[in-house]
Amino acid sequence: MALAKAKRTIKRLSGPRYVGVTAGVTCYQGGLAILASGYARPGRQGQGADNAAKAVDAATYRAVGIFLETVTGGVANGDVSVNVEEGPFLFKNSAAGDALTAADIGKRCYIIDDETVAKTNPNSTRAVAGVVTHVGSDGIMVDVTLANTAALSA
């Protein structure tokens, strides 16, 4: 039903947020954080027995930022929470034909692991990390936000 009068709207302030951690996984401070089935885990490529299974798995991942602390998940998903922050962060560049260049600024890049991003998404087995904002000898600056990765993954 549409509003018939003014209402108070709550806005989430920018900055860190707490997210439940996948059971048994270790999330390292500074690592790329993804959501898998709604729980945080370190960035990774899709998992499965073949490329089709890996692609289905990767399609469910959403990059949400970096871990601000090191934690290990508990016995069940969400038993432990971790502080995650969105924004532009520096990651390692992939190698050879998968390496990002200045021509990729403004384009999406893909997750290899919790510290490395790549130019390509072979067999759709990699989730979107975010938007490349800078390419340098020290690495790749990627704007990692849940809104970016959800939109770029659609």
Summary of the structure (lengths in Angstrom):
residues: 154
radius of gyration: 16.5
end to end distance: 27.9
largest distance: 58.6
contacts: 486
relative contact order: 0.21
helix: 16%
strand: 39%
